[in-house]
């Protein structure tokens, strides 16, 4: 049966991204990269909040922090930010201070508490980005170069495989992953989308080890088996879903964000829910979201 998809927040995000379920606040958190804004949705009350950061920041990715609050990955580096403690931005490092045209994009924590994030040039679609690993001591390591549009960071339930995509190249890769040392190896193609419609964007892994990917351009949520075979395709109400995340108290709800970039006025009339936050019940549960331990 086709699951019912509900628009929870008509946020009209320019570039909604990286939703995360927080088991402490019992809220879904996500960002609008271009505004920029850190947003939340409370399923119990339906309340939607948006905090606009300003300071010339573009907020590419966030991570829940073990000590409370968030780690923010921006065009000016990494910040600690706790909206319940005054909302002060604390800079902890900027590995691309010499690249003013770059910004951070998709990012996620592994289960050892490290934060992985990719950078990109926001205008030029050239291989100017880097995949970084931010360690718990806030040391930052470049792990992979020549990235155009980084996306789809995720790990298998047994922590032995890391997934990562370059949306511009239409490829999702898999790597062997050493959870103890945070090292990737044996890069290989997990799924090549170059001969199919749509572009791979954000990814979430469910408890069975299957990947759920948002396909920009086709409006599809695609579930892929650990061998890369397509298991299921769900058509969404918007052309450009961007990133999924499992949440809710039992992690059985699949949320996803979307964007409105490059939409014409006519597109907006035909697609009034674009840029919204959505949810469905896919019949499988997700995994708890790891926290940054730095």
C-alpha positions in Angstrom: 0.0 0.0 0.0 1.1 3.5 -0.8 1.7 5.4 2.5 -0.1 8.7 3.2 2.3 11.7 3.1 1.4 14.6 5.2 2.7 18.2 5.0 3.5 19.1 8.6 4.9 22.6 8.1 4.4 24.8 5.0 7.7 26.3 5.7 8.4 27.4 2.1 12.1 26.7 2.7 14.5 27.9 0.0 16.7 24.9 0.8 15.3 22.7 3.6 17.9 20.1 4.7 19.4 17.7 7.3 16.4 16.9 9.5 17.3 15.3 12.8 15.1 13.7 15.5 16.1 14.7 19.0 15.0 12.1 21.6 15.5 14.7 24.4 13.3 17.5 23.1 11.1 15.0 21.2 11.3 17.5 18.3 12.3 17.3 14.6 15.1 19.8 13.8 16.2 20.9 10.4 17.7 23.9 8.5 16.9 26.3 5.7 20.4 26.6 4.2 19.8 29.8 2.3 17.9 31.9 4.9 19.6 30.7 7.1 17.4 29.3 9.9 17.4 26.5 12.5 13.9 25.1 12.7 12.0 22.7 14.9 8.7 20.9 14.8 7.0 19.4 17.8 4.6 16.5 16.8 2.9 16.6 20.2 1.7 20.3 19.8 2.3 21.0 16.1 4.4 24.0 17.0 6.9 25.2 14.5 9.8 27.5 15.4 12.5 29.1 13.3 15.7 30.9 14.6 17.4 33.1 12.1 21.2 33.2 12.6 22.3 36.2 10.5 26.0 37.2 10.7 26.4 36.3 7.0 26.1 32.6 7.9 24.8 29.8 5.6 23.9 26.9 7.7 24.7 23.7 5.7 24.3 21.0 8.4 23.7 20.5 12.1 24.4 17.8 14.7 22.9 17.1 18.1 25.5 17.6 20.8 26.0 15.2 23.7 26.5 18.2 26.1 23.3 19.9 24.8 22.6 22.2 21.9 24.0 21.8 18.5 27.1 21.7 16.3 26.6 23.9 13.3 28.5 23.6 10.0 28.4 26.8 8.1 30.2 28.8 5.4 32.4 30.3 8.1 33.3 27.0 9.9 32.0 25.1 12.9 30.1 26.6 15.7 28.6 25.4 19.0 25.1 26.7 19.5 22.5 26.1 22.3 19.2 27.9 21.7 18.2 27.2 25.4 21.4 28.9 26.7 21.1 32.3 25.1 21.8 31.2 21.5 25.4 32.4 21.5 27.5 31.2 18.5 30.9 29.8 19.6 33.4 29.3 16.8 35.5 26.1 17.2 37.3 26.0 13.9 37.2 26.8 10.2 39.1 24.4 7.9 38.3 26.4 4.8 39.1 30.0 6.0 41.1 30.3 2.8 38.1 29.4 0.6 35.6 32.2 0.9 33.4 30.8 -1.9 32.8 27.5 -0.2 30.3 26.4 2.4 29.5 23.3 4.3 26.7 21.1 3.0 25.5 17.7 4.2 26.8 16.3 7.5 26.2 13.7 10.1 27.7 12.1 13.2 29.0 8.5 13.3 28.2 6.4 16.4 31.6 7.2 18.0 30.5 10.9 18.1 32.6 12.2 15.3 31.0 14.7 12.8 31.5 14.1 9.1 30.6 16.9 6.6 31.3 17.8 3.0 32.1 21.3 1.6 31.2 22.7 -1.8 31.4 25.9 -3.8 27.9 27.5 -3.7 28.0 28.8 -7.3 30.6 27.0 -9.4 29.8 23.3 -10.0 33.4 22.3 -9.9 35.3 19.8 -7.7 36.3 22.3 -5.1 34.8 20.6 -2.0 36.3 18.3 0.6 34.8 15.7 2.9 36.0 16.4 6.5 36.0 14.5 9.8 35.6 16.6 12.9 36.9 14.6 15.9 35.7 14.9 19.5 38.8 16.9 20.4 37.6 19.3 17.6 40.6 18.4 15.4 39.6 18.4 11.7 40.8 16.0 9.1 40.4 16.1 5.3 39.3 12.6 4.3 38.3 12.9 0.6 38.8 15.7 -2.0 37.5 16.8 -5.4 33.8 16.9 -4.3 31.3 19.0 -6.2 28.0 18.6 -4.2 28.4 16.4 -1.0 25.3 14.5 0.2 24.0 11.3 1.6 26.3 10.7 4.5 25.0 7.6 6.4 26.3 4.4 8.1 25.1 0.8 8.1 23.6 -0.5 11.4 26.8 -2.5 12.1 29.0 0.5 11.4 31.1 -1.4 8.8 29.9 0.7 5.8 29.8 4.4 5.3 27.7 5.9 2.4 28.4 9.2 0.7 27.2 10.8 -2.6 28.3 13.5 -5.0 24.9 14.7 -6.3 26.5 16.4 -9.2 28.2 13.1 -10.4 24.9 11.2 -9.8 26.8 8.5 -7.7 26.3 7.1 -4.2 29.5 5.5 -3.0 30.1 2.9 -0.2 33.3 2.7 1.9 34.5 0.2 4.4 34.4 2.0 7.7 36.6 1.5 10.8 34.4 2.8 13.6 37.3 2.7 16.1 39.7 4.9 14.1 37.2 6.8 11.9 38.9 5.7 8.7 37.3 5.0 5.3 38.7 2.6 2.7 37.7 0.6 -0.4 35.7 3.3 -2.1 33.2 1.7 -4.5 30.0 2.6 -6.4 27.0 1.7 -4.4 24.4 3.1 -6.8 25.0 4.9 -10.1 22.0 7.1 -11.1 23.6 8.6 -14.3 21.2 6.6 -16.5 18.1 7.3 -14.6 16.0 10.5 -13.8 16.6 12.4 -10.7 19.7 13.3 -8.5 20.5 11.6 -5.2 20.4 13.9 -2.2 20.1 13.2 1.5 19.9 9.6 2.9 18.7 7.8 6.0 19.4 4.2 6.9 16.6 2.1 8.5 16.9 -0.6 11.1 17.1 -3.2 8.4 20.1 -1.6 6.8 18.2 -0.2 3.8 18.9 3.3 2.5 16.2 5.8 1.9 17.3 8.6 -0.5 15.5 11.7 -1.6 15.7 12.1 -5.4 15.8 15.8 -6.4 14.0 16.5 -9.7 11.7 13.4 -9.7 10.1 13.9 -6.3 10.8 10.3 -5.3 11.8 8.6 -2.0 13.8 5.6 -3.0 14.6 2.7 -0.7 17.7 0.7 -1.6 18.9 -2.7 -0.3 22.4 -3.0 1.1 23.5 -4.4 -2.3 22.3 -1.2 -4.1 19.1 -2.7 -5.7 16.0 -0.5 -5.6 13.5 -2.1 -3.2 10.8 0.6 -3.2 9.8 3.9 -4.8 7.4 6.4 -3.2 6.2 9.4 -5.1 6.1 12.6 -2.9 3.9 15.7 -3.4 6.9 17.8 -4.3 9.4 17.7 -7.2 12.4 18.4 -5.0 12.5 16.4 -1.7 16.0 16.9 -0.1 16.7 14.8 2.9 14.9 12.1 5.1 15.2 11.3 8.8 13.4 8.7 11.0 11.8 10.1 14.1 9.0 9.9 16.6 9.2 8.2 19.9 9.5 4.7 18.2 11.4 6.0 15.2 8.7 4.8 12.9 7.9 8.1 11.2 10.0 9.1 8.2 10.3 12.9 7.9 11.7 14.7 4.9 12.5 18.3 3.8 12.3 20.0 0.4 13.4 23.1 -1.5 12.0 25.9 -3.7 15.2 26.9 -5.5 14.8 27.9 -9.1 11.0 27.6 -9.0 9.0 30.0 -11.2 5.8 31.7 -10.0 3.9 29.2 -12.1 5.8 26.3 -10.4 4.7 27.7 -7.1 1.1 27.7 -8.1 1.3 24.1 -9.3 3.3 23.0 -6.3 2.1 25.0 -3.3 3.7 22.6 -0.7 7.2 23.0 -2.0 9.7 23.8 0.7 7.6 22.1 3.3 8.4 19.5 5.9 6.6 16.2 5.3 6.1 12.9 7.1 4.9 9.4 6.3 4.8 6.0 8.0 6.8 3.6 5.8 6.3 0.4 7.8 9.9 0.2 9.0 11.7 2.0 11.8 14.9 3.9 11.9 18.0 4.2 14.1 18.7 6.7 16.9 20.6 9.8 15.8 24.2 9.9 17.1 25.4 13.0 18.9 28.6 14.9 18.6 30.7 14.2 21.7 33.0 17.2 21.3 
